[in-house]
């Protein structure tokens, strides 16, 4: 899956079922390049990107 922040495709699925963030229909992803953590959910028939953790800032 393509990162909505940097466009890289090195996303990793995070298994966070115990904390309630992830579900089979909207798994949590983390970008291996910028560090953004997100999931895509369906709201009112539209795909919506939920940002869980913003991308790492470049210093």
N, C-alpha and C positions, 0 to 999 in steps of 0.2 A: 504494500500500500504506500502511496506517495504522501510524504509529510506535507501538511497544509502550510507549514511555516517556511521551510527551506527547499522543499521539492525533492529531497533525497528519498530513496526507496529502501533504506536500511532500517525499517521499523521492526520493533520486537514486540510480540504479544506479552503482556504482563499478566500473570496469574494472580489476581488479587480478589478471588471470590470470598475469602474469609473476611475481608474488610468491606465488602459490599460494593466495590467500584465496578467490578467486571461482571458481565453476563455473556452467555453464548451468543446472543443476538447483537450485542454491542461491546466487543472486547476492547480493553484498554490497550493502546499502542504507545510505544516510546520510540522517538527518533534517535538512532545511533549517532547522528551527526550533530544536531543542535540541542538535543535533550528535551524537546517538547513532549509532553504526555497528553494524549487526547483520546477521545472515542467518538464514534459517529452514532447518533441516535436518530430515531424517527419521531418527529413531532408534527402533528397535523398533516401527515402525508408527505413531509419534506425531510430530507436528510440534513441534520444539524450537527456541526462539529462542537463538541464540548471540550474546552481546554481545561485540563485538570492541573497541569503545571506548565507555566510559561517556558519558553526556550531559554537556555543558558545565555546570559549576556556576554558579549565579546568585550574583553578589556584590552 
